[in-house]
């Protein structure tokens, strides 16, 4: 589990860097033992954050990780698909539906 001590997930750090998030995310996903289903201090997983922000390419990368659960729930009990639908991120909705979310 690569969840950091500050209560952030890998995706939280990636989206806050302002650089090419897909490049950084690909790099971080190559780290052995990375847990893309870890919740940050805000109770969100990287999948939730990508769906909420409408980051379809980041979501696609996260969903490609073996064993990832597209139906994982955040602290409020929401699945990523719900967040993508509420915010009107149709590309993310389609990705999540095709992943079983």
N, CA, C and O atoms as a printed pandas DataFrame, in Angstrom:
     atom_number atom_name residue_name chain_id  residue_number  x_coord  y_coord  z_coord
0              1         N          UNK        A               1    0.850   -1.178    0.000
1              2        CA          UNK        A               1    0.000    0.000    0.000
2              3         C          UNK        A               1    0.891    1.235    0.000
3              4         O          UNK        A               1    1.715    1.413    0.897
4              5         N          UNK        A               2    0.728    2.073   -0.990
5              6        CA          UNK        A               2    1.568    3.252   -1.118
6              7         C          UNK        A               2    0.821    4.491   -0.630
7              8         O          UNK        A               2    1.187    5.612   -0.983
8              9         N          UNK        A               3   -0.193    4.306    0.156
9             10        CA          UNK        A               3   -0.894    5.445    0.731
10            11         C          UNK        A               3    0.083    6.172    1.642
11            12         O          UNK        A               3    0.771    5.551    2.453
12            13         N          UNK        A               4    0.138    7.459    1.504
13            14        CA          UNK        A               4    1.125    8.229    2.242
14            15         C          UNK        A               4    0.643    8.570    3.638
15            16         O          UNK        A               4   -0.552    8.516    3.930
16            17         N          UNK        A               5    1.574    8.916    4.485
17            18        CA          UNK        A               5    1.261    9.221    5.876
18            19         C          UNK        A               5    0.387   10.457    6.035
19            20         O          UNK        A               5   -0.309   10.597    7.041
20            21         N          UNK        A               6    0.414   11.350    5.058
21            22        CA          UNK        A               6   -0.382   12.573    5.153
22            23         C          UNK        A               6   -1.852   12.327    4.864
23            24         O          UNK        A               6   -2.639   13.273    4.834
24            25         N          UNK        A               7   -2.242   11.067    4.648
25            26        CA          UNK        A               7   -3.635   10.755    4.390
26            27         C          UNK        A               7   -4.046   10.985    2.953
27            28         O          UNK        A               7   -5.237   11.094    2.658
28            29         N          UNK        A               8   -3.075   11.059    2.052
29            30        CA          UNK        A               8   -3.378   11.269    0.642
30            31         C          UNK        A               8   -3.205    9.964   -0.112
31            32         O          UNK        A               8   -2.439    9.093    0.299
32            33         N          UNK        A               9   -3.919    9.837   -1.213
33            34        CA          UNK        A               9   -3.737    8.688   -2.078
34            35         C          UNK        A               9   -2.800    9.072   -3.211
35            36         O          UNK        A               9   -2.433   10.239   -3.348
36            37         N          UNK        A              10   -2.411    8.096   -4.024
37            38        CA          UNK        A              10   -1.530    8.410   -5.151
38            39         C          UNK        A              10   -2.195    9.384   -6.095
39            40         O          UNK        A              10   -1.524   10.258   -6.645
40            41         N          UNK        A              11   -3.492    9.262   -6.299
41            42        CA          UNK        A              11   -4.164   10.157   -7.243
42            43         C          UNK        A              11   -4.244   11.581   -6.699
43            44         O          UNK        A              11   -4.155   12.537   -7.471
44            45         N          UNK        A              12   -4.408   11.740   -5.402
45            46        CA          UNK        A              12   -4.432   13.072   -4.805
46            47         C          UNK        A              12   -3.133   13.799   -5.105
47            48         O          UNK        A              12   -3.145   14.967   -5.492
48            49         N          UNK        A              13   -2.011   13.108   -4.927
49            50        CA          UNK        A              13   -0.718   13.720   -5.205
50            51         C          UNK        A              13   -0.554   14.035   -6.686
51            52         O          UNK        A              13   -0.038   15.093   -7.046
52            53         N          UNK        A              14   -0.989   13.121   -7.542
53            54        CA          UNK        A              14   -0.851   13.332   -8.985
54            55         C          UNK        A              14   -1.633   14.548   -9.441
55            56         O          UNK        A              14   -1.100   15.384  -10.170
56            57         N          UNK        A              15   -2.877   14.662   -9.029
57            58        CA          UNK        A              15   -3.696   15.776   -9.516
58            59         C          UNK        A              15   -3.251   17.117   -8.946
59            60         O          UNK        A              15   -3.540   18.162   -9.529
60            61         N          UNK        A              16   -2.557   17.101   -7.823
61            62        CA          UNK        A              16   -2.088   18.352   -7.233
62            63         C          UNK        A              16   -0.750   18.824   -7.788
63            64         O          UNK        A              16   -0.350   19.959   -7.534
64            65         N          UNK        A              17   -0.052   17.979   -8.541
65            66        CA          UNK        A              17    1.259   18.359   -9.065
66            67         C          UNK        A              17    1.152   19.304  -10.248
67            68         O          UNK        A              17    2.069   20.092  -10.479
68            69         N          UNK        A              18    0.063   19.254  -11.005
69            70        CA          UNK        A              18   -0.113   20.141  -12.134
70            71         C          UNK        A              18    0.672   19.733  -13.366
71            72         O          UNK        A              18    0.575   20.393  -14.401
72            73         N          UNK        A              19    1.444   18.666  -13.281
73            74        CA          UNK        A              19    2.200   18.187  -14.435
74            75         C          UNK        A              19    1.287   17.278  -15.258
75            76         O          UNK        A              19    0.065   17.336  -15.121
76            77         N          UNK        A              20    1.866   16.455  -16.094
77            78        CA          UNK        A              20    1.087   15.516  -16.887
78            79         C          UNK        A              20    0.611   14.393  -15.969
79            80         O          UNK        A              20    1.392   13.497  -15.650
80            81         N          UNK        A              21   -0.645   14.420  -15.537
81            82        CA          UNK        A              21   -1.100   13.444  -14.543
82            83         C          UNK        A              21   -1.064   12.006  -15.042
83            84         O          UNK        A              21   -0.796   11.095  -14.258
84            85         N          UNK        A              22   -1.329   11.780  -16.326
85            86        CA          UNK        A              22   -1.308   10.409  -16.826
86            87         C          UNK        A              22    0.105    9.830  -16.782
87            88         O          UNK        A              22    0.288    8.660  -16.445
88            89         N          UNK        A              23    1.101   10.644  -17.122
89            90        CA          UNK        A              23    2.489   10.189  -17.086
90            91         C          UNK        A              23    2.891    9.826  -15.657
91            92         O          UNK        A              23    3.470    8.767  -15.415
92            93         N          UNK        A              24    2.582   10.702  -14.728
93            94        CA          UNK        A              24    2.932   10.456  -13.323
94            95         C          UNK        A              24    2.169    9.252  -12.794
95            96         O          UNK        A              24    2.725    8.428  -12.068
96            97         N          UNK        A              25    0.903    9.151  -13.154
97            98        CA          UNK        A              25    0.093    8.035  -12.691
98            99         C          UNK        A              25    0.633    6.709  -13.225
99           100         O          UNK        A              25    0.687    5.724  -12.489
100          101         N          UNK        A              26    1.034    6.674  -14.499
101          102        CA          UNK        A              26    1.634    5.456  -15.068
102          103         C          UNK        A              26    2.889    5.065  -14.278
103          104         O          UNK        A              26    3.114    3.888  -13.994
104          105         N          UNK        A              27    3.691    6.054  -13.932
105          106        CA          UNK        A              27    4.903    5.798  -13.153
106          107         C          UNK        A              27    4.557    5.220  -11.777
107          108         O          UNK        A              27    5.151    4.229  -11.354
108          109         N          UNK        A              28    3.620    5.824  -11.098
109          110        CA          UNK        A              28    3.245    5.366   -9.762
110          111         C          UNK        A              28    2.581    3.993   -9.780
111          112         O          UNK        A              28    2.769    3.194   -8.863
112          113         N          UNK        A              29    1.809    3.724  -10.821
113          114        CA          UNK        A              29    1.150    2.425  -10.914
114          115         C          UNK        A              29    2.144    1.289  -11.141
115          116         O          UNK        A              29    1.818    0.125  -10.906
116          117         N          UNK        A              30    3.344    1.615  -11.591
117          118        CA          UNK        A              30    4.378    0.597  -11.788
118          119         C          UNK        A              30    5.061    0.210  -10.483
119          120         O          UNK        A              30    5.825   -0.755  -10.452
120          121         N          UNK        A              31    4.801    0.941   -9.409
121          122        CA          UNK        A              31    5.412    0.650   -8.107
122          123         C          UNK        A              31    4.777   -0.619   -7.535
123          124         O          UNK        A              31    3.557   -0.682   -7.385
124          125         N          UNK        A              32    5.585   -1.627   -7.213
125          126        CA          UNK        A              32    5.034   -2.864   -6.644
126          127         C          UNK        A              32    4.256   -2.591   -5.353
127          128         O          UNK        A              32    4.713   -1.843   -4.488
128          129         N          UNK        A              33    3.098   -3.196   -5.238
129          130        CA          UNK        A              33    2.300   -3.081   -4.025
130          131         C          UNK        A              33    1.417   -1.861   -3.937
131          132         O          UNK        A              33    0.778   -1.641   -2.908
132          133         N          UNK        A              34    1.360   -1.054   -4.991
133          134        CA          UNK        A              34    0.527    0.142   -4.945
134          135         C          UNK        A              34   -0.940   -0.276   -4.796
135          136         O          UNK        A              34   -1.390   -1.227   -5.436
136          137         N          UNK        A              35   -1.660    0.427   -3.965
137          138        CA          UNK        A              35   -3.071    0.118   -3.702
138          139         C          UNK        A              35   -3.935    1.246   -4.248
139          140         O          UNK        A              35   -4.051    2.302   -3.626
140          141         N          UNK        A              36   -4.533    1.027   -5.398
141          142        CA          UNK        A              36   -5.358    2.072   -6.008
142          143         C          UNK        A              36   -6.735    2.164   -5.363
143          144         O          UNK        A              36   -7.530    3.034   -5.718
144          145         N          UNK        A              37   -7.019    1.277   -4.423
145          146        CA          UNK        A              37   -8.315    1.313   -3.733
146          147         C          UNK        A              37   -8.217    1.931   -2.339
147          148         O          UNK        A              37   -9.190    1.929   -1.586
148          149         N          UNK        A              38   -7.048    2.456   -2.001
149          150        CA          UNK        A              38   -6.869    3.070   -0.682
150          151         C          UNK        A              38   -7.637    4.387   -0.605
151          152         O          UNK        A              38   -7.673    5.155   -1.566
152          153         N          UNK        A              39   -8.243    4.633    0.539
153          154        CA          UNK        A              39   -8.957    5.899    0.769
154          155         C          UNK        A              39   -8.005    6.928    1.360
155          156         O          UNK        A              39   -7.157    6.604    2.192
156          157         N          UNK        A              40   -8.154    8.157    0.926
157          158        CA          UNK        A              40   -7.407    9.257    1.512
158          159         C          UNK        A              40   -8.114    9.759    2.756
159          160         O          UNK        A              40   -9.130    9.197    3.166
160          161         N          UNK        A              41   -7.588   10.805    3.354
161          162        CA          UNK        A              41   -8.181   11.383    4.559
162          163         C          UNK        A              41   -9.599   11.875    4.306
163          164         O          UNK        A              41  -10.411   11.956    5.229
164          165         N          UNK        A              42   -9.896   12.207    3.037
165          166        CA          UNK        A              42  -11.232   12.682    2.683
166          167         C          UNK        A              42  -12.205   11.537    2.413
167          168         O          UNK        A              42  -13.368   11.776    2.087
168          169         N          UNK        A              43  -11.737   10.293    2.547
169          170        CA          UNK        A              43  -12.597    9.137    2.347
170          171         C          UNK        A              43  -12.792    8.752    0.893
171          172         O          UNK        A              43  -13.618    7.893    0.584
172          173         N          UNK        A              44  -12.040    9.377   -0.003
173          174        CA          UNK        A              44  -12.157    9.096   -1.434
174          175         C          UNK        A              44  -11.019    8.192   -1.892
175          176         O          UNK        A              44   -9.896    8.300   -1.398
176          177         N          UNK        A              45  -11.309    7.305   -2.833
177          178        CA          UNK        A              45  -10.274    6.496   -3.464
178          179         C          UNK        A              45   -9.816    7.220   -4.723
179          180         O          UNK        A              45  -10.479    8.157   -5.166
180          181         N          UNK        A              46   -8.692    6.803   -5.310
181          182        CA          UNK        A              46   -8.281    7.407   -6.580
182          183         C          UNK        A              46   -9.363    7.291   -7.662
183          184         O          UNK        A              46   -9.525    8.202   -8.474
184          185         N          UNK        A              47  -10.099    6.181   -7.675
185          186        CA          UNK        A              47  -11.190    6.033   -8.648
186          187         C          UNK        A              47  -12.248    7.105   -8.449
187          188         O          UNK        A              47  -12.736    7.683   -9.421
188          189         N          UNK        A              48  -12.605    7.377   -7.208
189          190        CA          UNK        A              48  -13.605    8.410   -6.908
190          191         C          UNK        A              48  -13.113    9.782   -7.351
191          192         O          UNK        A              48  -13.862   10.557   -7.947
192          193         N          UNK        A              49  -11.857   10.073   -7.059
193          194        CA          UNK        A              49  -11.314   11.389   -7.411
194          195         C          UNK        A              49  -11.256   11.587   -8.924
195          196         O          UNK        A              49  -11.580   12.664   -9.424
196          197         N          UNK        A              50  -10.844   10.549   -9.653
197          198        CA          UNK        A              50  -10.790   10.650  -11.107
198          199         C          UNK        A              50  -12.193   10.816  -11.691
199          200         O          UNK        A              50  -12.396   11.614  -12.606
200          201         N          UNK        A              51  -13.159   10.063  -11.164
201          202        CA          UNK        A              51  -14.550   10.169  -11.642
202          203         C          UNK        A              51  -15.124   11.542  -11.329
203          204         O          UNK        A              51  -15.804   12.138  -12.165
204          205         N          UNK        A              52  -14.857   12.038  -10.153
205          206        CA          UNK        A              52  -15.347   13.346   -9.721
206          207         C          UNK        A              52  -14.781   14.470  -10.581
207          208         O          UNK        A              52  -15.481   15.432  -10.895
208          209         N          UNK        A              53  -13.513   14.345  -10.959
209          210        CA          UNK        A              53  -12.849   15.386  -11.749
210          211         C          UNK        A              53  -13.061   15.226  -13.251
211          212         O          UNK        A              53  -12.666   16.094  -14.030
212          213         N          UNK        A              54  -13.681   14.128  -13.660
213          214        CA          UNK        A              54  -13.897   13.910  -15.086
214          215         C          UNK        A              54  -12.624   13.548  -15.832
215          216         O          UNK        A              54  -12.505   13.815  -17.027
216          217         N          UNK        A              55  -11.686   12.951  -15.145
217          218        CA          UNK        A              55  -10.402   12.570  -15.738
218          219         C          UNK        A              55  -10.502   11.165  -16.320
219          220         O          UNK        A              55  -10.102   10.189  -15.687
220          221         N          UNK        A              56  -11.042   11.075  -17.537
221          222        CA          UNK        A              56  -11.302    9.777  -18.160
222          223         C          UNK        A              56  -10.024    8.969  -18.389
223          224         O          UNK        A              56  -10.016    7.761  -18.153
224          225         N          UNK        A              57   -8.957    9.603  -18.839
225          226        CA          UNK        A              57   -7.727    8.850  -19.101
226          227         C          UNK        A              57   -7.127    8.321  -17.801
227          228         O          UNK        A              57   -6.659    7.184  -17.759
228          229         N          UNK        A              58   -7.134    9.113  -16.760
229          230        CA          UNK        A              58   -6.646    8.641  -15.459
230          231         C          UNK        A              58   -7.522    7.499  -14.954
231          232         O          UNK        A              58   -7.019    6.518  -14.408
232          233         N          UNK        A              59   -8.814    7.629  -15.135
233          234        CA          UNK        A              59   -9.744    6.579  -14.721
234          235         C          UNK        A              59   -9.467    5.293  -15.497
235          236         O          UNK        A              59   -9.480    4.204  -14.922
236          237         N          UNK        A              60   -9.220    5.416  -16.792
237          238        CA          UNK        A              60   -8.903    4.253  -17.628
238          239         C          UNK        A              60   -7.641    3.546  -17.101
239          240         O          UNK        A              60   -7.599    2.318  -17.033
240          241         N          UNK        A              61   -6.633    4.317  -16.736
241          242        CA          UNK        A              61   -5.401    3.732  -16.197
242          243         C          UNK        A              61   -5.659    3.013  -14.877
243          244         O          UNK        A              61   -5.174    1.903  -14.662
244          245         N          UNK        A              62   -6.419    3.649  -14.004
245          246        CA          UNK        A              62   -6.728    3.041  -12.708
246          247         C          UNK        A              62   -7.539    1.758  -12.873
247          248         O          UNK        A              62   -7.308    0.777  -12.167
248          249         N          UNK        A              63   -8.481    1.770  -13.800
249          250        CA          UNK        A              63   -9.317    0.590  -14.028
250          251         C          UNK        A              63   -8.544   -0.555  -14.662
251          252         O          UNK        A              63   -8.990   -1.702  -14.621
252          253         N          UNK        A              64   -7.391   -0.258  -15.247
253          254        CA          UNK        A              64   -6.587   -1.304  -15.880
254          255         C          UNK        A              64   -5.748   -2.093  -14.876
255          256         O          UNK        A              64   -5.150   -3.109  -15.231
256          257         N          UNK        A              65   -5.702   -1.634  -13.637
257          258        CA          UNK        A              65   -4.922   -2.323  -12.604
258          259         C          UNK        A              65   -5.636   -3.622  -12.225
259          260         O          UNK        A              65   -6.814   -3.598  -11.870
260          261         N          UNK        A              66   -4.932   -4.752  -12.299
261          262        CA          UNK        A              66   -5.567   -6.027  -11.933
262          263         C          UNK        A              66   -6.139   -5.999  -10.511
263          264         O          UNK        A              66   -5.485   -5.557   -9.567
264          265         N          UNK        A              67   -7.357   -6.475  -10.392
265          266        CA          UNK        A              67   -7.995   -6.569   -9.082
266          267         C          UNK        A              67   -8.678   -5.306   -8.601
267          268         O          UNK        A              67   -9.242   -5.301   -7.507
268          269         N          UNK        A              68   -8.647   -4.229   -9.384
269          270        CA          UNK        A              68   -9.294   -2.991   -8.954
270          271         C          UNK        A              68  -10.807   -3.203   -8.921
271          272         O          UNK        A              68  -11.363   -3.890   -9.778
272          273         N          UNK        A              69  -11.456   -2.618   -7.942
273          274        CA          UNK        A              69  -12.899   -2.755   -7.769
274          275         C          UNK        A              69  -13.587   -1.472   -8.221
275          276         O          UNK        A              69  -13.532   -0.456   -7.528
276          277         N          UNK        A              70  -14.230   -1.518   -9.379
277          278        CA          UNK        A              70  -14.924   -0.349   -9.917
278          279         C          UNK        A              70  -16.133    0.027   -9.072
279          280         O          UNK        A              70  -16.686    1.116   -9.230
280          281         N          UNK        A              71  -16.547   -0.860   -8.178
281          282        CA          UNK        A              71  -17.706   -0.608   -7.318
282          283         C          UNK        A              71  -17.310   -0.295   -5.880
283          284         O          UNK        A              71  -18.142   -0.381   -4.977
284          285         N          UNK        A              72  -16.039    0.071   -5.656
285          286        CA          UNK        A              72  -15.615    0.389   -4.298
286          287         C          UNK        A              72  -16.392    1.618   -3.795
287          288         O          UNK        A              72  -16.802    2.471   -4.582
288          289         N          UNK        A              73  -16.578    1.686   -2.518
289          290        CA          UNK        A              73  -17.350    2.781   -1.925
290          291         C          UNK        A              73  -16.442    3.718   -1.152
291          292         O          UNK        A              73  -15.467    3.301   -0.527
292          293         N          UNK        A              74  -16.791    5.002   -1.212
293          294        CA          UNK        A              74  -16.050    5.994   -0.433
294          295         C          UNK        A              74  -16.646    6.072    0.971
295          296         O          UNK        A              74  -17.532    5.288    1.310
296          297         N          UNK        A              75  -16.178    6.992    1.774
297          298        CA          UNK        A              75  -16.655    7.118    3.153
298          299         C          UNK        A              75  -18.147    7.437    3.226
299          300         O          UNK        A              75  -18.797    7.127    4.224
300          301         N          UNK        A              76  -18.694    8.054    2.175
301          302        CA          UNK        A              76  -20.121    8.385    2.134
302          303         C          UNK        A              76  -20.956    7.254    1.538
303          304         O          UNK        A              76  -22.174    7.381    1.414
304          305         N          UNK        A              77  -20.309    6.150    1.168
305          306        CA          UNK        A              77  -21.018    5.010    0.606
306          307         C          UNK        A              77  -21.290    5.112   -0.889
307          308         O          UNK        A              77  -22.063    4.323   -1.432
308          309         N          UNK        A              78  -20.660    6.080   -1.561
309          310        CA          UNK        A              78  -20.876    6.272   -2.998
310          311         C          UNK        A              78  -19.861    5.471   -3.806
311          312         O          UNK        A              78  -18.721    5.283   -3.382
312          313         N          UNK        A              79  -20.291    5.003   -4.977
313          314        CA          UNK        A              79  -19.376    4.363   -5.914
314          315         C          UNK        A              79  -18.947    5.413   -6.931
315          316         O          UNK        A              79  -19.656    6.400   -7.127
316          317         N          UNK        A              80  -17.788    5.221   -7.588
317          318        CA          UNK        A              80  -17.314    6.221   -8.557
318          319         C          UNK        A              80  -18.333    6.563   -9.640
319          320         O          UNK        A              80  -18.420    7.714  -10.067
320          321         N          UNK        A              81  -19.100    5.576  -10.085
321          322        CA          UNK        A              81  -20.099    5.812  -11.123
322          323         C          UNK        A              81  -21.100    6.881  -10.699
323          324         O          UNK        A              81  -21.487    7.723  -11.510
324          325         N          UNK        A              82  -21.516    6.857   -9.457
325          326        CA          UNK        A              82  -22.469    7.862   -8.966
326          327         C          UNK        A              82  -21.898    9.275   -9.088
327          328         O          UNK        A              82  -22.603   10.200   -9.492
328          329         N          UNK        A              83  -20.638    9.437   -8.744
329          330        CA          UNK        A              83  -20.014   10.761   -8.812
330          331         C          UNK        A              83  -19.891   11.239  -10.258
331          332         O          UNK        A              83  -20.159   12.402  -10.561
332          333         N          UNK        A              84  -19.485   10.335  -11.145
333          334        CA          UNK        A              84  -19.363   10.700  -12.561
334          335         C          UNK        A              84  -20.722   11.096  -13.139
335          336         O          UNK        A              84  -20.814   12.036  -13.929
336          337         N          UNK        A              85  -21.770   10.382  -12.745
337          338        CA          UNK        A              85  -23.120   10.702  -13.233
338          339         C          UNK        A              85  -23.597   12.053  -12.711
339          340         O          UNK        A              85  -24.123   12.865  -13.472
340          341         N          UNK        A              86  -23.414   12.291  -11.426
341          342        CA          UNK        A              86  -23.866   13.550  -10.818
342          343         C          UNK        A              86  -23.201   14.751  -11.479
343          344         O          UNK        A              86  -23.845   15.778  -11.696
344          345         N          UNK        A              87  -21.920   14.626  -11.797
345          346        CA          UNK        A              87  -21.175   15.741  -12.369
346          347         C          UNK        A              87  -21.195   15.760  -13.901
347          348         O          UNK        A              87  -20.563   16.615  -14.522
348          349         N          UNK        A              88  -21.915   14.825  -14.498
349          350        CA          UNK        A              88  -22.093   14.839  -15.944
350          351         C          UNK        A              88  -20.864   14.478  -16.753
351          352         O          UNK        A              88  -20.696   14.965  -17.872
352          353         N          UNK        A              89  -20.008   13.638  -16.210
353          354        CA          UNK        A              89  -18.793   13.222  -16.915
354          355         C          UNK        A              89  -19.085   11.941  -17.701
355          356         O          UNK        A              89  -18.795   10.836  -17.243
356          357         N          UNK        A              90  -19.659   12.112  -18.884
357          358        CA          UNK        A              90  -20.156   10.971  -19.655
358          359         C          UNK        A              90  -19.059    9.976  -20.044
359          360         O          UNK        A              90  -19.305    8.770  -20.047
360          361         N          UNK        A              91  -17.863   10.451  -20.368
361          362        CA          UNK        A              91  -16.785    9.520  -20.717
362          363         C          UNK        A              91  -16.443    8.634  -19.519
363          364         O          UNK        A              91  -16.195    7.439  -19.677
364          365         N          UNK        A              92  -16.433    9.218  -18.336
365          366        CA          UNK        A              92  -16.157    8.445  -17.120
366          367         C          UNK        A              92  -17.296    7.483  -16.816
367          368         O          UNK        A              92  -17.064    6.348  -16.398
368          369         N          UNK        A              93  -18.521    7.936  -17.024
369          370        CA          UNK        A              93  -19.691    7.067  -16.814
370          371         C          UNK        A              93  -19.572    5.841  -17.701
371          372         O          UNK        A              93  -19.764    4.718  -17.236
372          373         N          UNK        A              94  -19.256    6.045  -18.972
373          374        CA          UNK        A              94  -19.138    4.927  -19.907
374          375         C          UNK        A              94  -18.031    3.955  -19.504
375          376         O          UNK        A              94  -18.217    2.739  -19.562
376          377         N          UNK        A              95  -16.888    4.488  -19.099
377          378        CA          UNK        A              95  -15.774    3.632  -18.657
378          379         C          UNK        A              95  -16.172    2.797  -17.445
379          380         O          UNK        A              95  -15.916    1.594  -17.393
380          381         N          UNK        A              96  -16.795    3.446  -16.483
381          382        CA          UNK        A              96  -17.170    2.756  -15.252
382          383         C          UNK        A              96  -18.254    1.696  -15.501
383          384         O          UNK        A              96  -18.219    0.614  -14.915
384          385         N          UNK        A              97  -19.203    2.017  -16.366
385          386        CA          UNK        A              97  -20.241    1.031  -16.691
386          387         C          UNK        A              97  -19.634   -0.173  -17.393
387          388         O          UNK        A              97  -20.016   -1.311  -17.118
388          389         N          UNK        A              98  -18.697    0.067  -18.290
389          390        CA          UNK        A              98  -18.073   -1.057  -18.997
390          391         C          UNK        A              98  -17.179   -1.884  -18.076
391          392         O          UNK        A              98  -16.891   -3.045  -18.365
392          393         N          UNK        A              99  -16.740   -1.282  -16.960
393          394        CA          UNK        A              99  -15.919   -2.000  -15.984
394          395         C          UNK        A              99  -16.762   -2.673  -14.901
395          396         O          UNK        A              99  -16.225   -3.266  -13.965
396          397         N          UNK        A             100  -18.076   -2.578  -15.037
397          398        CA          UNK        A             100  -18.956   -3.213  -14.049
398          399         C          UNK        A             100  -19.325   -2.315  -12.900
399          400         O          UNK        A             100  -19.887   -2.777  -11.907
400          401         N          UNK        A             101  -19.017   -1.029  -13.017
401          402        CA          UNK        A             101  -19.299   -0.079  -11.949
402          403         C          UNK        A             101  -20.722    0.306  -11.927
403          404         O          UNK        A             101  -21.133    1.104  -11.085
